[in-house]
């Protein structure tokens, strides 16, 4: 948090940078994988946001600065939580669900179809991630 009072002392420029890190490690056993697989999945990411505001600040004791900073923190928290829930978590859930496929049983033609399905899912994931990056870049500008 940065606070820069104005020359006349009636306002102050507030700057705040916030970063939230999210790590998801689903428990494969709890999801009913049933295969006894010990493979672990870990999905993580971070979201950063910079906020700048000029707000009134007429008191000299700093009480108004604390109130202004508190309000900025609350506003950014609500916005980031909403963004993470609506965009990042839902998109991640969609990508993970699209990657999941039942394990190929046996070998031969069925095993070949399993490999083709995995490659198809990888292409879908790559496309979805590229779309998410482009959408995020478009939202920043």
C-alpha positions as CSV (number, residue, x, y, z in Angstrom):
1,X,0.0,0.0,0.0
2,X,1.3,3.4,-0.9
3,X,-0.2,6.7,0.4
4,X,0.9,10.0,-1.1
5,X,-0.8,13.1,0.4
6,X,-1.6,16.0,-2.0
7,X,0.2,19.4,-1.7
8,X,-3.0,21.1,-0.4
9,X,-3.6,18.3,2.1
10,X,-7.3,17.6,1.2
11,X,-6.8,14.4,-0.8
12,X,-4.3,11.6,-1.0
13,X,-3.3,9.2,-3.7
14,X,-3.6,5.6,-2.6
15,X,-2.0,2.7,-4.5
16,X,-2.4,-1.0,-3.6
17,X,-1.1,-4.2,-5.2
18,X,-2.8,-7.4,-4.2
19,X,-1.8,-11.0,-5.1
20,X,-3.8,-14.1,-4.3
21,X,-2.4,-17.6,-4.8
22,X,-4.6,-20.6,-5.2
23,X,-3.5,-24.2,-4.9
24,X,-5.9,-27.1,-5.5
25,X,-4.9,-30.6,-4.8
26,X,-7.9,-32.9,-5.2
27,X,-7.8,-36.2,-3.3
28,X,-8.1,-38.9,-6.0
29,X,-9.2,-41.5,-3.5
30,X,-12.1,-39.3,-2.2
31,X,-13.4,-38.7,-5.7
32,X,-14.0,-42.4,-6.2
33,X,-11.3,-43.2,-8.7
34,X,-11.4,-46.7,-7.4
35,X,-8.3,-47.7,-9.3
36,X,-6.0,-47.2,-6.2
37,X,-3.9,-44.8,-8.3
38,X,-1.4,-42.9,-6.4
39,X,-1.1,-40.2,-9.0
40,X,-1.6,-36.7,-7.6
41,X,-2.8,-33.7,-9.4
42,X,-1.9,-30.2,-8.3
43,X,-3.3,-27.1,-10.0
44,X,-2.1,-23.7,-8.9
45,X,-2.0,-20.1,-10.0
46,X,-2.0,-16.6,-8.9
47,X,-4.0,-13.5,-9.6
48,X,-2.6,-10.0,-9.1
49,X,-4.4,-6.6,-9.2
50,X,-3.2,-3.1,-8.9
51,X,-5.6,-0.4,-7.6
52,X,-5.1,3.4,-7.6
53,X,-7.5,5.9,-6.1
54,X,-7.5,9.5,-5.1
55,X,-9.7,9.9,-2.0
56,X,-10.4,12.7,0.5
57,X,-8.1,12.9,3.5
58,X,-8.6,15.9,5.7
59,X,-7.5,14.7,9.1
60,X,-3.9,14.8,10.3
61,X,-4.0,11.9,12.7
62,X,-4.2,9.2,10.0
63,X,-7.6,7.8,10.9
64,X,-9.1,8.7,7.5
65,X,-6.1,7.0,5.8
66,X,-6.9,3.8,7.7
67,X,-10.6,4.0,6.7
68,X,-9.7,4.6,3.1
69,X,-7.2,1.8,2.9
70,X,-9.7,-0.6,4.6
71,X,-12.4,0.3,2.1
72,X,-9.9,-0.3,-0.8
73,X,-8.9,-3.7,0.7
74,X,-12.6,-4.7,1.0
75,X,-13.4,-3.6,-2.6
76,X,-10.4,-5.5,-4.1
77,X,-11.1,-8.6,-2.0
78,X,-14.7,-8.8,-3.3
79,X,-13.6,-8.1,-6.9
80,X,-10.8,-10.7,-6.8
81,X,-13.0,-13.4,-5.1
82,X,-15.7,-12.8,-7.8
83,X,-13.1,-13.0,-10.6
84,X,-11.5,-16.1,-9.2
85,X,-14.9,-17.9,-8.8
86,X,-16.5,-16.9,-12.0
87,X,-13.5,-17.1,-14.3
88,X,-10.6,-19.0,-13.0
89,X,-12.1,-21.7,-10.9
90,X,-15.0,-22.4,-13.4
91,X,-12.5,-22.5,-16.3
92,X,-10.2,-24.8,-14.4
93,X,-13.0,-27.1,-13.5
94,X,-14.1,-27.3,-17.2
95,X,-10.5,-28.0,-18.3
96,X,-10.0,-30.7,-15.7
97,X,-13.3,-32.3,-16.5
98,X,-12.5,-32.3,-20.2
99,X,-9.2,-34.0,-19.6
100,X,-10.7,-36.8,-17.5
101,X,-11.5,-39.9,-19.4
102,X,-12.1,-43.5,-18.3
103,X,-9.0,-45.6,-18.3
104,X,-8.5,-47.8,-21.4
105,X,-9.2,-51.4,-20.5
106,X,-7.2,-54.1,-22.2
107,X,-4.9,-53.5,-25.1
108,X,-5.2,-53.5,-28.9
109,X,-7.8,-51.4,-30.5
110,X,-9.3,-50.2,-27.2
111,X,-5.9,-49.1,-26.0
112,X,-5.3,-47.2,-29.3
113,X,-8.6,-45.4,-28.8
114,X,-7.5,-44.4,-25.3
115,X,-4.3,-42.9,-26.7
116,X,-6.3,-41.0,-29.4
117,X,-8.8,-39.8,-26.7
118,X,-5.9,-38.6,-24.5
119,X,-4.3,-36.7,-27.5
120,X,-7.7,-35.2,-28.4
121,X,-8.1,-34.0,-24.7
122,X,-4.6,-32.5,-24.7
123,X,-5.5,-30.5,-27.8
124,X,-8.7,-29.3,-26.2
125,X,-6.8,-28.2,-23.1
126,X,-4.3,-26.4,-25.2
127,X,-7.1,-24.6,-27.0
128,X,-8.9,-23.7,-23.8
129,X,-5.8,-22.4,-22.1
130,X,-5.0,-20.3,-25.2
131,X,-8.5,-18.8,-25.2
132,X,-8.2,-18.1,-21.4
133,X,-4.9,-16.2,-21.9
134,X,-6.3,-14.2,-24.8
135,X,-9.5,-13.3,-22.8
136,X,-7.4,-12.2,-19.9
137,X,-5.2,-10.1,-22.1
138,X,-8.3,-8.5,-23.7
139,X,-9.7,-7.7,-20.2
140,X,-6.4,-6.0,-19.2
141,X,-6.6,-3.6,-22.1
